[in-house]
Amino acid sequence: MSAPSRIAAAFAARYGAQPRLFRAPGRINIVGEHTDYSGGFALPAAIDLACTVAIAHNDLGRHRVFSVQMNDAVELPADSFAGEGRWSDYVGAVAASLRRAGVAPPPCDLLIDSDVPPGGGVSSSAALEVAATLAFLAMADVRRGGDEVARLARAAETDFVGAPCGPLDQIAAVHGRPCHALLLDCRSLAFEPAALPADAAFVLVDSGVRHAIVDGGYRARREDCEAAARTLGVASLRDARLNEIEALPERLQRRARHVLSENERTLAAAEALRAGDLAAVGAAMRQSHASLRDNMDVTCAETDLLAHIAGDTAGVFGARQMGGGFGGAVLALVRADRAREAGAQIAARYARETGRASNWRICASADGACEVTP
């Protein structure tokens, strides 16, 4: 039985109805971390891990929501939002974001099935938000373009859940395409496809350290970047110049140095991808990790070790911590014919040195969000 058929069958068994299914992928981000909220550049790709939302109308006056992974059922008001600090807040926040935009989702039953690991740096929350946005729009019989879907999904996270994320995750989930990354301008939201060379593979290795961007560390980094921009008299750090940041206080200077150098690395990495220069892309990834560690202070001992181990592994061009920080996964760019061997070696050495079991997988690029047929 295909995954969509299995999900539809589970929905029918729980709710006694046939659903429509909407899927949105997680994402990797090759280079360009902590740049999106400063209007900078990023280089994400949608991946073959996804969240699927099965949905159908009900006549109960409320939303009934079940998560397969959480094995948890929740009922939410159909006409209001009250965050409870639970996974279901993301669903309620999407409905609230739509209501604020003039779309009133009718009472619905939802079943959520996702293999995007929470807290792993591959944007499980955006995958759920985008899938739920498509699902609720369909139930309201309203059509919106991809950019608007991404905007509504992001507003759910920033304005209702309270996580101050930039636009990177939702744009990647909506606009991803196979065999390509997206060079994303986070100010204009324009993007250019960047083909992924056939001899390249991306291996994702989980540190086992969970993170959540609703925690204070991510918000504090964003506030630092905004304070640096105000001090420099620019709209965002994208508009600053490296020779201008020396007057900033030491911590703000380091934050600004990361954003400005990361923007340069991202543009250079996109060009290197197009040229098939994997060594140059790997170098940009290594430099990105060092800056996340030394300038943004968002890595941890476990992800630092994983990045080091990956760099010592044959066939790996470069590796870095990915996501908001403080844990999660490390992404390694690997020669395609060495990917399986390299992933196993990295995880095994990490387990020996830390006593932590580590999951790993090869990430294939994938399509963006869409409706799927059971």
N, C-alpha and C positions, 0 to 999 in steps of 0.2 A: 504494500500500500504506500503510495507517495505521501510525503509530508503534508501537503495541502489536504489530501483525502483523509488522512489520519486526524488532522485538526478539525475538519468539518464533521467527522464522525464523533469526535469527542464533544463538540458543540451540540450536536443533535442529541447525544445521550444525556447531556446535562440539562439542556433547555427545551428539547422537543421541537426544534425548528431547524431549517436549513439556512446556513449563514452565507454571507459574502465574506471573502477573505482579502486582506490587504497586508502587504509585506513591505518592510523597510529594512535596509541593511545597516550593520555596523560599519565602522570605517577604520582604516589605518591613516596615519598622517606621517608621511615620509620625512618631511622637514617643515618647520613653521609652527612652533609651539609657543603659546602665550603671546602670539602676535595678533590674533583675530580681534580681540577687544581693543586693540590700538590701531585698527584700520590697516593692518599690514597684510602680508602675503602668507599663504599656506599651500601645502602640496598634498592633499588627502586623496584617498581612493576608497570607494565603497568595496566591501569584502563579502565573501560567501558565508557570513554569519548574519542572521536576520531575526527580526521580531515579526511575528505574524499575528494580526488581530482578526478574529472571526467575529462577526457582528450580525445582529438581526433586531428588528423592532420588538418591543414588548408593549403591553398596555397597562403597566403597573405604576406609571408615574415616576419611576426612578430607574437608574442604571444598575444592572447587576453585572458584576465583573469578577471573573475567575482567572487566576494565574496558575498555569500548569506548573511552572518552576517553583513558585512559592507554596503551591497546594493550598491556596487561600482564596476565599470568596468574600467579596465586599459589596455592599450596596451604597450607592452614591446618590445624592439629590440630583434631579435632572435640571434644576433651575438655580443652583447656587454652588459655591465652592467653599469648603472648609478644610484646609490642610491639616492632616493628622501626623505628618512625618512618616508616612508609610509609602510603599511602592505604588499604591493606588492613587496617591496624590497626582502622579503624572497623568493619569487618565482624567481625573476630575479637572486638572489644570487645562488640559486640551479643550474639554467642553467649555470651560470658563473663557478661554481665549477666543473660541469661536463665538460664544454669546456676545462678548464685548465687540466683536467685529460684525455683529448683526446677523449671525447665523445661529439658529436655535436648534441644536441637536434634539430629536425626539427621544423619549425613554428607550433604552436599548439594552440588550443582553450582549456581553462581550466575553470572549475567551481569548486569553493571551498565551502564546507559546513562543519562547525565544531561546536561541542558543548563543546570544550575544552576552558574554559574561559580565555581570554587574561589577563595577569597580575595577575593571581590567584595562581601562584606557582606550577602549574601542567604541565608546559612546553608546552604551546600552540604553541610556535615557533618551537620546535623540531618536534612536531606532523606534522605541515605543511611541514617542510623541508623534513622529511623522506617520507611522502606521495608524495610530489612533486618529490623527487629523484626517487622513484620507477616509477612514472608516466612518467617522461622524459626518463628514461632508457628504458622503454617499447616502447615508441615511436621511440627511436633510435635503437630498436631491439638489445639491449645490455644487457647481464646478468652480475650481480655482486653479490657476496656473502653478507651475512648480515653485517659482520664487515666492508666491504668496503662501503656499503650503509650508515652505520652510520658515517663512516669517511668523506664521501663526504658531507653528510648533515651537519655535524659539521663544516666542512671547509666553507660551505656557510655562517654560522652564524659568525664564528670567522674572516674569511679573507675578507668577502665581506660586510656583515651587520655591522661588527665591534664590536660584543659582545664577550668578552673574556671568553666564557663558557668552562667548561671541558667536558669530553665525556659522563657523566652520562645520560643526557636526551636522546640523540640519541640512545645509546646502549639499554636503557630501552624500547624505542619505537620500536626498531627492534626485540629484543629478548624476550620480555615479554611472560609469559605463565600463563594460568589460575591457580588459587589456589596456586601460588608461588610468592615469592619475589626473587630477584637476589642479591646474595652477589657478588658485583662487585669490582674487583681490577682495579682501574683506571689507574694504570701504565701499566700493561700487557694487560688490557681489557679482561682478563679471568673472568669468572663468574661461580658461583655454584648456582643451584636452592635451595631455602629454602622454604619448604612447609609452608603455612599459616594455622594455626589451624582452624578447623571448627567452634570453639566457639569464634572466633575473628572476629571483624568487624572494618573497618576504616571509620570514619565520617569526612568529610571535611567541615569546616565552614569558609565562606568567611568573611574577616574583612571589605570588601568594600573599602579598601585602595589599589589603584593600584600601581604597580611597573613595572619597565622595566630595564633589565640588561644591556641595552645599555647606561643607565645613569651612571654617574661617580662613584656612591657609590660602586657598585659591582667591577668595575675595580680597584678602590683604595684598596679594600680588597685583591684582587689578587696581586696587586703590593706590598702591605705590606708583604704578605706571601713569595713572591719571594725575597724581600729584606732581610727578616729574614733568609731565606735559604742561600743567598749569604754571609751574615754576619757570619753564622755558618759554612760556607765552605762545605755545602752539596748540592746535586743536587736538592733536594726538601725537604720540611719539613717532609715528611714521613721518611726520613733517620735520622732525629734529635732525640734527647733523651730529656725527660723532665728536667733532671738534667743539661742539657747544655744551657737551654734558659735563665737562670737567668742573664746572661751577656748582653742580648739584651736590647735596649731601651724599655721603659714601654709599648708603644703601640705595638711594634713588638713582645714583650714577650707575650702579651695577644693573639695576632693572632696565634702565634705558639702554645700556650697552648691549644687553641681551636682545632686546627688541630690534634695535637697529642692525646688529650683526646677523640676527636670525632672518630678517627680511632679505639681506644680501645673500645669505646662504640658500634661502628658498629659491630665489630667482636663478642663482647659479646652478642649483640642483635640477631645476626644470630644464634648463638648457643642456645640462649633462645627460639627463634622461633622453632627450630628443637625439642627442649625438651617440647614445649607447655607451657613454663613458661611466661605467658602474663604479670604477675606482673613485672618480670625482664625487659621485653621489654618496658613496660610503664615507668619504672624508667629511662631507658636509654633515652627515649624520653623527659622526664622532664629535665634531666640533659643536654641534647642537647639544649633545649630551653634556659636554664639558661646561657649556654656558648655562644650561639648566641647573647644573650642580653649583657652579661658582658664582653666577650672577643672579639667578632667580631663586636659588636655595629651595628647589622643589623635588630634588631626588632624595633617595634614602639609601642606607647602606646596602640593602638587598638589590636595588636596581643598579646602583653603581657597580656592584660585584657582577651582576649579570652582563652589563655592558662590557666590563673588562673581560669576562670569560668569553663572550662572543667574539671580541676583538682578537682573542688568542686562538680562535678556532679556524681550521683550514676551510677556505672557500667563502669566508665572511668578508665582505667589503667594509662594513661599518654597522654600528648598532647604537641605539639610543633609547632612553626612557620615552614613552609616548603617553599622551594624555595630560590631564591637569596637574598630575604630580603626586608626590608623597606615597608612591607605591604604584601598583598596577603592573603593566607589562612592558617588556623591552622588545623593540622591533629590530630585527637584523635583516640587512640586505645580503643575500647569499647567492652564489653561483647556482643556477637551477639544478644542475646535475649533482650538487652536493647538499641540497636543502635538507633531505631527510636525515642524512648522516650527521650534518651539522646541528640540526635541531636536537637530536637525541644526545649528542655529545655535550652540548651546552646545558641541557636539563640535567644530565647525569652528574656533571661536575658541580653544578649549583647545588644539587641535592647532597653530594658528598661534603661540600664545604660549609653548608648551612644547616643540614638536617631537615630542610624543607623540601617536600615533594613539589615538582614544578610541572605543570601542564604546558605543552607546546603544540603548535600546529603551523602548517604552511597556509598562508592566506592567499587565496585567489581573488583577483579583482572581480567585481560583479556589477550588475545593473542597479540603478536606483529604485526608489519606491514605486510600487505598482499594485494593481489588483491582480490576484492570482485565481486560477480556476481549480476547484477540488478535483 
